Amino acid sequence: MLLEQINQPEDLKRLSVEQLEQLAAETRQFLVEKLSITGGHLSSNLGVVELTIALHYLFDSPKDKFIFDVGHQSYVHKMFTGRKDQFDTLRKYKGLCGFVKRSESEHDVWEAGHSSTSLSAAMGMAMARDLKGESNRVVAIIGDGALTGGMAFEALNHIGHEKKNLMVILNDNEMSIAPNVGAMHNYLGKIRSDKHYVRAKEEVEHLLKKIPAIGGTLAKTMEKLKDSLKYLLVSGVIFEELGFTYLGPIDGNNLPLLLETLKQAEKVEGPVMVHILTLKGKGYTPAEKDSFAWHGASPYKIESGQMLKSAGPPMYTDVFSNTLIELAEKDSRIVAVTPAMPGGSGLLKFAKQFPNRMIDVGIAEQHAATLCAGLASEGVKPVYAVYSTFLQRAYDQVVHDICRANLNVIFAIDRAGFVGPDGETHQGVYDTAYLRSIPNMTLMMPKDENELRHMMKTAVDYDDGPIAVRYPRISGLGVSMEEPLKAIPIGSWEVLRPGDSAVVLAVGPMIPIAMEAAELLAKEGVQLRVVNARFIKPMDDAMLHQLAKERLPMITLEEGTQMGGFGSGVLEFYASQGVYGLQIKIIGIPDYFVEHGSVPEQRKEVGLTVERLVSEVQSLVPRKRQHA
C-alpha cells in the first residue's frame, strides 16, 4: 500500500505519476472505509483527491499556502500532512476536526466553516508575502457554489485590480450542498459545454507555436486574435475581464493533465484562474449518484450505501417543514427563501408542492435577507429558512433592511444551539445575543416539536414586524402533534411545574434538563418551579414582576452565550425596573468557542446538565428550606 508510506507532503514527491494514480485509488478506499464509521463530508472529498495530490506533489506546504474554501473538502490534505492515523477520531470530541483548523497543523493556514472566504484570505496572504519580500506561492481552492457568494465577487475584483501573483483553482463540480443557482452557475456551464471554443483555442495555440519569434508586434497581434475567439465563442470571458489569466476548463480528476496545467499556471505572472471539472463522490457509486445525500453523511454500510440513522421522534427541521406546508396551503402570501440550503432546511417537500413559492438564492445570505425585505414590503410573507451560523453573515441586512423598516419577515432559524460534530464554525449559539439587541425583533424558541408548530402559526399571524423562531438540530421529544394550530400570545411564558423553593427560567431544549433536575430536587424537599421562557424577546414582564415580589432564587438556563443572551436580558429587565437584591444565576455558554463532539458532550463541557443545575439550586436555596 502506497498510502501507508505517505505521512508528510515530501513523501509524495518521491512517487512517479503512475504511483500517484494508484495513491488516488487507495486514498478513496481509505475515505470510504473510515467515514462509514465516523460519518462526515464524503462526496466533496472524493472529488478532490487528484487535486490535493497534485498540490502537495508540485508545491511545498506549509511554505506555500493552500487556502481551502469552507474547508470541509480538506480530508485528503489532512491525510497527507501527518493526520492519517487520527481519522478514527474524525468529528469526535477532542478528535480530528472536520474542517481545516490552524491549531491542528502548520499546514492548515486558514480555517473556515462558511463559504466564499478563501479568495479574500488568499489576497491578504499574497499582499503580506509581498510586503515581507518573500516568494512563496498562494493558492486558493474555491468551489463553483462558493463562487456565487458576494464576498467572492468582491475579492475577485480586488485581486484582478492589484495583479498580485496568486493562483485560484475553481473546483467546478456543479454542486455545492444543493444544485447551484444563478448567472455564474449558468456561465460556468456554458464554458464547460462549449466544444467549439475549446477546439478553436487549441488550433490558435498550435498556430502560434509554429510562428518564430520575429518581434513583439506580430506576437501581440496573434494574442489579440486568440483573445477575440473567446469573445466570439464564449460570452463574457468574465475572469479575464476581471484581470485573471484563465486556464481551462480541464478534467480535474485526470491527474497527468492536472499536473501539467498547474505547472503552466505556476509560470503565469499575476493572478491566474485554473478551472477544473471534478466529479463529486468519485469512486463510490452511491455518492456519485446522489452527491447531495452524501455531502454530509452519517455512518453507513459500505456495500449498500445504507445510512445508519436511528429511528425516533421527528427532527425539528422536519416538523418545521411539514408545518410550513400546512400553513402555506391556507395562506397564499407565504413564500420560502433559502440561501442554498433547501435540503438541510427541510424545504424540498415545500418546493415540490409550491415550486413558484420557493426561492433558492444560492450562497448569498445577505441577498436573501434583503430580498425578504423587498417581498415583505409588498405584502408577501417571506419565511427565511437559514442555519443560525449562516444568518450571522446577514447581520447588517437584518438590522438595516428588515428591522429598521419593521417589515414582516419570518426567520426560521435552524441549528440553534450546539450542532455536534460540525463544531465551532457551525454552533448556533450567538443568534440570541445579536438578534435580541435589534429594535422591533420578536424572538422565540419552543420547548418541544408541537410548540414549534404553534410558533410557526404565531409567526404567520403576526403583522407587527420581524419575528424569529429558533429550533435545534436534534429530534423532538415525541410529544403528540394532533391538536390544531393556534397562535401563542406574544411575550407569554408558561409554568410547567410549580414550586416555591427556587425558579428556573429555561429556554428551548433546556426544558427537559430543568424538569429532570426538578424531579431530583423534589426528593430532597426542594420544589423547583420550571418556567418555559419561550419568548426571549419580548419577555413576560408580568411574570418577572411577580417573581421579584416572591424574592425566590432564580436561575436562567439557555443553550446560547451567557454574554448578551437570554439571562442577560433578565438582568437588564430588573436593572431597568430598579429591582435589586434578587439572587439570579445565569447558566449558558461561556466566552469561548466550543469545539466538535456530540451535543451531550458539548453540553457537559459547559455545564448545561442536570447535575450542574441541581448543584446551583442547592447552593442558592437555604439548608432549612431544603429540608422543610
C-alpha positions in Angstrom: 0.0 0.0 0.0 1.5 3.3 -1.1 -0.8 5.2 1.3 1.0 3.6 4.3 4.2 5.3 3.1 2.7 8.8 3.0 2.9 10.7 6.3 4.1 14.1 5.2 3.9 16.0 1.8 7.6 15.3 1.0 6.7 11.6 0.8 4.5 12.3 -2.2 7.4 13.8 -4.2 9.2 10.5 -4.3 6.5 8.8 -6.3 6.0 8.6 -10.1 2.9 9.9 -11.8 1.7 6.3 -12.2 2.2 5.7 -8.5 0.3 8.9 -7.7 -2.7 7.5 -9.6 -2.5 4.3 -7.5 -2.3 6.5 -4.4 -5.5 8.3 -5.5 -7.4 5.0 -5.6 -6.0 3.9 -2.2 -7.0 7.3 -0.8 -10.6 7.0 -1.9 -10.8 3.5 -0.4 -9.4 4.8 2.9 -12.0 7.6 3.0 -14.9 5.4 2.2 -13.9 2.9 4.9 -13.2 5.5 7.6 -16.2 7.7 7.0 -18.5 4.6 7.0 -17.8 4.6 10.8 -17.4 8.2 11.7 -19.6 9.9 9.1 -18.5 13.2 7.6 -18.2 15.1 4.3 -17.6 12.2 1.9 -18.6 13.3 -1.6 -16.7 16.6 -1.7 -13.5 14.9 -0.5 -13.8 12.0 -3.0 -13.9 14.7 -5.8 -10.7 16.5 -4.8 -8.3 13.5 -4.4 -6.3 14.2 -7.5 -6.3 17.9 -6.9 -4.9 17.5 -3.4 -2.3 15.1 -4.6 -1.2 17.5 -7.3 -1.0 20.4 -5.0 1.3 18.6 -2.5 3.3 17.0 -5.3 4.1 20.2 -7.0 4.2 22.8 -4.2 5.7 23.0 -0.7 3.2 23.2 2.1 3.3 25.0 4.6 5.6 27.5 3.0 3.3 27.6 0.0 -0.2 28.4 1.3 -3.2 26.3 0.4 -6.5 28.1 1.3 -9.5 25.7 1.2 -12.8 27.5 0.9 -15.2 26.2 3.6 -12.6 23.6 4.5 -14.9 20.5 4.6 -13.1 19.1 1.5 -9.7 19.0 3.3 -9.7 15.4 4.5 -7.2 14.3 1.8 -5.0 17.3 2.8 -5.2 16.1 6.4 -4.2 12.6 5.4 -1.1 13.8 3.6 0.0 16.1 6.4 0.5 13.7 9.3 -3.1 13.1 10.4 -4.0 9.9 8.6 -3.8 7.8 11.8 -6.3 10.1 13.6 -9.2 9.5 11.2 -10.9 7.2 13.6 -11.5 10.3 15.8 -12.8 12.5 12.9 -15.5 14.9 14.2 -15.5 13.2 17.6 -15.0 15.0 20.9 -11.3 16.1 21.3 -10.6 14.4 17.9 -9.8 15.4 14.4 -11.8 18.4 13.2 -14.0 18.1 10.1 -12.7 21.4 8.8 -9.2 22.9 8.3 -8.0 24.0 11.8 -4.9 26.1 12.4 -4.2 24.7 15.8 -4.2 21.2 14.4 -1.4 21.5 11.9 1.1 24.1 10.5 -0.3 23.0 7.1 -3.7 24.4 7.9 -3.0 28.1 7.2 -6.7 29.1 7.0 -9.9 27.9 8.6 -13.5 28.4 7.8 -16.8 26.7 8.0 -18.6 29.3 5.9 -18.1 29.6 2.2 -16.7 32.3 -0.1 -13.9 33.4 2.2 -10.9 31.8 0.6 -10.2 34.5 -2.1 -10.1 37.4 0.4 -7.9 35.4 2.7 -5.6 34.5 -0.2 -5.3 38.1 -1.3 -4.4 39.1 2.3 -1.7 36.4 2.4 -0.3 37.4 -1.0 -0.1 41.1 0.0 1.6 40.1 3.3 4.1 38.0 1.3 5.0 40.9 -0.9 5.2 43.3 2.0 7.7 41.0 3.7 9.7 40.4 0.5 9.0 36.7 0.4 8.4 34.5 -2.7 6.0 31.7 -1.6 3.0 30.6 -3.6 -0.5 31.4 -2.5 -3.2 29.0 -3.9 -7.0 29.4 -3.1 -9.3 26.5 -3.8 -12.9 27.5 -4.2 -16.0 25.6 -5.5 -18.4 26.8 -8.1 -21.1 27.0 -5.4 -19.0 29.3 -3.2 -18.2 31.5 -6.1 -21.8 32.7 -6.1 -21.2 34.3 -2.7 -20.9 38.1 -2.8 -17.7 38.1 -0.8 -16.0 36.0 -3.5 -17.0 38.6 -6.2 -15.6 41.4 -4.1 -12.3 39.5 -3.8 -12.1 38.7 -7.5 -12.5 42.4 -8.3 -9.7 43.4 -5.9 -7.4 40.5 -7.0 -7.7 41.5 -10.6 -7.0 45.1 -9.8 -3.9 44.5 -7.7 -2.3 42.0 -10.2 -0.6 40.0 -7.4 0.9 36.6 -8.1 -1.9 34.4 -6.8 -3.5 31.1 -8.1 -7.2 30.4 -7.8 -8.4 26.9 -8.5 -12.0 26.8 -9.3 -13.2 23.4 -8.4 -16.3 23.0 -10.5 -18.4 20.0 -9.7 -21.8 21.7 -10.5 -22.8 21.1 -6.8 -22.3 22.8 -3.5 -24.7 21.3 -1.0 -27.7 21.7 -3.3 -27.8 22.3 -7.0 -26.3 25.7 -7.8 -28.4 28.6 -9.0 -27.6 31.9 -10.6 -26.0 33.5 -13.6 -22.4 32.5 -12.6 -23.5 28.8 -12.5 -25.0 29.2 -16.0 -21.9 30.9 -17.2 -19.7 28.1 -16.0 -22.0 25.6 -17.6 -21.5 27.4 -20.9 -17.8 27.2 -20.6 -18.0 23.5 -19.7 -20.0 22.6 -22.7 -18.6 24.9 -25.4 -16.5 22.5 -27.5 -16.2 25.0 -30.4 -14.3 27.3 -28.1 -12.0 24.7 -26.8 -11.2 23.4 -30.3 -10.7 26.9 -31.7 -8.5 27.8 -28.8 -6.3 24.7 -29.3 -6.0 25.4 -33.0 -4.8 29.0 -32.5 -2.3 28.0 -29.8 -0.9 25.4 -32.2 -0.6 28.0 -34.9 1.2 30.4 -32.5 3.7 27.8 -31.6 4.7 27.4 -35.2 5.5 31.1 -35.7 9.1 32.1 -35.0 9.8 34.9 -32.6 10.1 37.8 -35.1 9.1 40.7 -32.9 6.5 41.8 -30.4 4.1 43.3 -32.9 3.1 40.0 -34.5 3.0 38.2 -31.2 0.7 40.8 -29.8 -1.5 40.7 -32.9 -1.8 36.9 -32.6 -2.6 37.1 -28.9 -5.4 39.6 -29.7 -6.6 37.1 -32.3 -6.6 34.3 -29.8 -8.5 36.5 -27.3 -11.0 37.5 -29.9 -12.0 33.9 -30.2 -13.0 33.9 -26.6 -15.3 36.9 -27.1 -16.7 35.3 -30.3 -17.4 31.9 -28.9 -17.8 32.4 -25.1 -19.9 35.3 -23.9 -18.4 37.4 -21.1 -15.0 35.8 -20.5 -15.6 37.2 -17.1 -12.4 36.0 -15.4 -10.1 37.5 -18.0 -12.1 40.7 -17.9 -11.5 40.8 -14.2 -7.8 40.6 -14.7 -7.1 36.9 -14.5 -5.2 34.6 -16.9 -7.8 31.8 -17.4 -6.8 28.2 -17.9 -9.4 25.5 -18.5 -11.8 24.0 -18.1 -9.9 20.7 -17.7 -10.7 17.4 -16.2 -9.7 17.8 -12.5 -9.8 14.0 -11.9 -7.2 13.4 -14.7 -4.0 13.6 -12.7 -1.4 13.9 -15.5 -3.4 16.7 -17.2 -3.9 18.4 -13.8 -0.2 18.3 -13.0 0.7 19.8 -16.4 -1.9 22.5 -16.1 -0.8 23.6 -12.7 2.8 23.7 -13.9 1.7 26.1 -16.6 -0.3 28.1 -14.2 2.8 28.5 -11.9 4.6 30.3 -14.7 2.0 33.0 -15.1 2.7 36.5 -13.8 -0.2 38.0 -11.9 -3.4 36.2 -10.9 -4.3 33.0 -12.7 -7.6 31.1 -12.6 -7.4 27.3 -13.2 -10.9 26.0 -13.9 -11.1 22.2 -13.2 -14.1 20.0 -13.5 -14.4 17.2 -10.9 -16.9 14.6 -10.1 -18.3 14.9 -6.6 -18.4 11.5 -4.9 -16.0 10.0 -7.4 -15.0 6.4 -6.8 -18.0 5.4 -4.6 -21.1 4.7 -6.6 -23.8 5.7 -4.1 -22.1 9.1 -3.6 -21.7 9.6 -7.4 -25.4 9.0 -7.9 -26.5 11.3 -5.1 -23.9 13.8 -4.0 -26.4 15.8 -2.1 -27.3 13.0 0.3 -23.6 12.2 0.7 -22.4 15.7 1.2 -22.5 15.3 5.0 -23.0 11.6 5.6 -23.9 9.8 8.7 -22.3 6.4 9.3 -23.2 3.9 6.6 -22.9 0.4 5.2 -20.2 0.4 2.6 -21.6 -2.3 0.4 -25.2 -1.0 0.1 -24.7 2.7 1.0 -27.4 2.5 3.5 -27.2 5.3 6.1 -27.3 4.1 9.7 -29.7 6.6 11.2 -31.6 5.7 14.3 -35.4 5.8 14.3 -37.3 8.0 16.8 -39.3 11.3 17.0 -39.0 13.6 14.0 -36.3 16.2 13.8 -37.3 19.8 14.5 -36.4 20.6 10.9 -39.0 18.1 9.6 -41.6 19.5 11.9 -40.9 23.0 10.6 -41.1 21.7 7.0 -44.5 20.0 7.5 -45.9 22.9 9.4 -44.9 25.4 6.8 -46.6 23.4 4.1 -49.7 23.2 6.2 -49.7 26.9 6.7 -48.9 27.7 3.0 -51.9 25.6 1.9 -54.2 28.1 3.6 -52.2 31.3 3.1 -51.0 32.2 -0.5 -48.8 35.0 0.8 -46.3 32.6 2.3 -43.1 32.0 0.3 -39.9 30.2 1.4 -36.5 31.7 0.9 -33.2 29.8 1.4 -29.5 30.5 0.8 -28.6 27.3 -1.0 -29.9 25.0 1.8 -33.3 23.6 0.6 -32.4 20.1 1.8 -30.8 21.0 5.1 -33.5 23.5 5.9 -36.2 20.9 5.1 -37.7 22.8 2.2 -37.5 20.1 -0.6 -41.1 19.0 0.1 -42.3 22.6 0.1 -40.5 23.2 -3.2 -42.2 20.2 -4.7 -45.7 21.3 -3.6 -45.2 25.1 -4.2 -42.5 25.4 -6.9 -43.4 29.0 -7.6 -43.3 30.0 -3.9 -39.8 28.5 -3.2 -36.8 30.8 -3.7 -33.2 29.5 -3.5 -30.8 32.4 -4.0 -27.6 30.4 -3.8 -24.9 31.0 -1.2 -26.0 34.6 -0.7 -27.3 35.1 2.9 -27.1 38.9 2.7 -29.1 39.0 -0.6 -31.6 36.6 0.8 -32.3 38.8 3.8 -32.8 42.0 1.7 -34.8 40.0 -0.8 -37.1 39.1 2.0 -37.4 42.7 3.0 -38.4 43.6 -0.6 -41.0 40.8 -0.6 -42.4 41.8 2.8 -42.7 45.5 1.7 -45.2 44.3 -1.0 -47.4 42.3 1.3 -45.8 38.9 0.8 -45.0 36.7 3.9 -41.4 35.5 3.4 -40.1 32.7 5.6 -36.3 33.0 5.6 -35.1 29.4 6.4 -31.5 29.6 7.5 -29.0 28.0 9.8 -28.2 30.1 12.9 -24.5 30.2 12.0 -25.2 31.4 8.4 -27.6 34.1 9.5 -24.6 35.8 11.1 -23.5 36.7 7.6 -26.6 38.8 7.0 -26.5 40.8 10.3 -26.4 44.2 8.6 -29.3 43.4 6.3 -31.3 42.2 9.2 -30.7 45.4 11.1 -30.8 47.9 8.2 -33.2 46.5 5.7 -35.6 44.4 7.8 -35.8 45.6 11.5 -35.3 49.3 10.8 -38.3 49.2 8.4 -40.2 46.9 10.8 -41.1 44.5 7.9 -43.0 41.3 8.4 -40.2 38.8 7.7 -40.3 35.4 9.4 -36.9 33.9 10.4 -36.9 30.1 10.7 -33.5 29.7 12.4 -32.4 26.1 12.2 -29.4 24.5 14.1 -29.9 26.9 17.0 -27.7 25.8 19.9 -25.0 23.1 19.7 -24.6 21.3 16.4 -22.4 18.4 17.5 -19.7 17.1 15.1 -19.7 20.2 12.8 -18.3 22.1 15.8 -17.3 25.7 16.4 -17.8 27.1 12.9 -21.4 25.9 12.9 -22.5 26.3 16.5 -25.8 28.2 16.6 -25.2 29.9 19.9 -24.8 33.6 19.0 -28.1 34.5 17.3 -30.0 35.2 20.6 -27.4 37.8 21.6 -27.2 39.5 18.2 -31.0 39.4 17.4 -32.4 40.4 20.8 -30.5 43.7 20.7 -32.2 44.8 17.5 -35.3 47.0 17.8 -38.6 45.6 16.5 -37.4 42.0 16.6 -39.5 39.3 18.2 -37.6 36.1 19.2 -39.0 32.8 20.4 -37.9 29.2 20.9 -40.2 26.1 21.5 -40.0 23.7 24.4 -40.9 20.8 22.0 -41.9 20.0 18.5 -45.6 20.6 19.0 -44.9 24.1 20.3 -42.7 24.7 17.2 -45.9 24.2 15.1 -47.8 26.7 17.1 -44.9 29.2 16.9 -44.9 28.9 13.1 -48.7 29.8 13.3 -47.9 32.6 15.6 -45.3 34.0 13.2 -47.6 33.8 10.2 -50.4 35.6 12.1 -48.0 38.3 13.4 -48.2 41.6 11.5 -46.2 43.9 13.7 -42.7 43.4 12.3 -40.0 40.8 12.0 -40.3 37.6 14.1 -37.9 34.7 14.5 -38.4 31.2 15.8 -35.2 29.3 16.6 -35.0 25.5 16.9 -32.2 23.0 17.5 -30.5 20.3 15.4 -32.0 17.4 17.4 -35.0 15.1 17.4 -38.2 16.2 19.1 -39.4 14.8 22.4 -42.0 12.5 20.9 -45.0 14.6 22.1 -48.4 14.5 20.4 -48.9 16.9 17.5 -52.5 16.3 16.7 -54.1 19.4 18.0 -54.9 22.2 15.5 -52.5 25.1 15.1 -53.0 28.1 17.3 -51.2 31.4 17.9 -49.4 31.9 21.2 -49.8 35.3 22.9 -46.7 37.3 22.2 -44.4 37.6 25.2 -46.1 34.9 27.2 -44.3 32.3 29.3 -45.8 29.3 31.0 -45.2 27.5 34.3 -44.6 23.8 33.6 -44.0 22.8 37.2 -45.0 24.7 40.3 -42.5 25.3 43.1 -41.8 27.7 45.9 -38.1 27.0 46.7 -36.5 28.4 43.5 -37.3 29.2 39.9 -35.5 28.2 36.7 -36.3 30.1 33.5 -35.4 27.6 30.8 -35.3 28.1 27.0 -36.0 25.5 24.4 -34.1 22.2 24.7 -33.1 23.1 28.3 -36.7 22.4 29.4 -36.1 18.6 29.8 -33.0 19.3 31.8 -34.9 21.6 34.1 -37.7 19.1 34.5 -35.4 16.3 35.4 -33.5 18.4 37.8 -36.8 19.4 39.5 -37.7 15.7 39.9 -34.3 15.1 41.7 -34.6 18.1 43.9 -38.1 17.2 44.9 -36.7 14.1 46.6 -34.6 16.5 48.8 -37.6 18.6 49.6 -36.7 21.4 47.2 -39.5 22.5 45.0 -38.1 24.0 41.8 -40.5 25.9 39.7 -39.9 25.4 36.0 -40.8 28.1 33.6 -40.9 27.7 29.8 -39.4 31.1 28.8 -40.4 30.6 25.2 -40.3 34.3 24.3 -36.7 35.6 24.5 -37.9 38.9 23.3 -40.3 40.4 24.4 -40.1 38.6 27.8 -43.0 38.1 30.1 -42.8 41.3 32.1 -45.8 40.4 34.3 -44.2 37.1 35.4 -40.9 38.7 36.0 -42.5 41.3 38.3 -44.3 38.6 40.1 -41.1 36.6 40.6 -39.5 39.8 42.0 -42.3 40.1 44.6 -41.8 36.5 45.6 -38.0 37.0 46.1 -37.2 33.4 45.1 -33.7 32.5 43.9 -33.7 32.4 40.2 -31.7 30.6 37.5 -31.7 31.2 33.8 -30.8 28.2 31.6 -30.1 28.5 27.9 -28.0 26.8 25.1 -26.6 30.2 24.0 -24.0 32.6 25.0 -24.1 33.9 28.6 -22.8 37.3 27.3 -25.8 39.2 25.8 -28.1 36.2 25.9 -31.5 35.5 27.5 -30.1 35.6 31.0 -28.5 39.0 30.3 -32.0 40.1 29.2 -33.5 39.1 32.6 -30.8 41.1 34.5 -31.3 44.1 32.2 -35.1 44.0 32.9 -34.6 44.1 36.7 -31.9 46.8 36.4 -34.3 48.9 34.3 -37.1 48.5 36.8 -34.9 49.4 39.7 -35.3 45.9 41.3 -32.2 44.9 43.3 -31.2 42.3 45.8 -32.5 39.2 43.9 -30.5 36.0 43.7 -30.0 35.4 40.0 -27.7 32.9 38.4 -27.1 32.7 34.6 -26.2 29.3 33.1 -25.2 29.4 29.5 -22.2 29.0 27.2 -19.0 30.7 28.5 -17.0 33.1 26.5 -15.0 30.7 24.3 -15.6 28.6 21.1 -16.8 25.1 21.9 -15.3 22.6 19.5 -16.8 19.5 17.8 -18.2 16.4 19.6 -21.6 15.1 20.4 -24.2 17.5 21.7 -24.3 15.8 25.1 -20.5 16.1 25.3 -20.7 19.8 24.4 -23.3 20.4 27.0 -21.4 18.6 29.6 -18.3 20.6 28.9 -20.0 24.0 29.5 -22.2 22.8 32.4 -25.6 22.6 30.7 -26.5 19.5 32.6 -29.0 18.2 35.2 -26.1 17.8 37.7 -25.0 21.4 37.3 -28.5 22.7 37.7 -29.2 20.7 40.8 -25.9 21.9 42.3 -26.6 25.5 41.5 -30.1 25.3 43.0 -28.7 23.6 46.2 -26.2 26.4 46.6 -28.9 29.1 46.3 -31.6 27.5 48.5 -31.0 27.8 52.3 -30.5 24.4 54.0 -33.6 24.8 56.2 -35.7 25.3 53.1 -34.2 22.2 51.5 -35.3 20.1 54.4 -38.5 21.8 55.3 
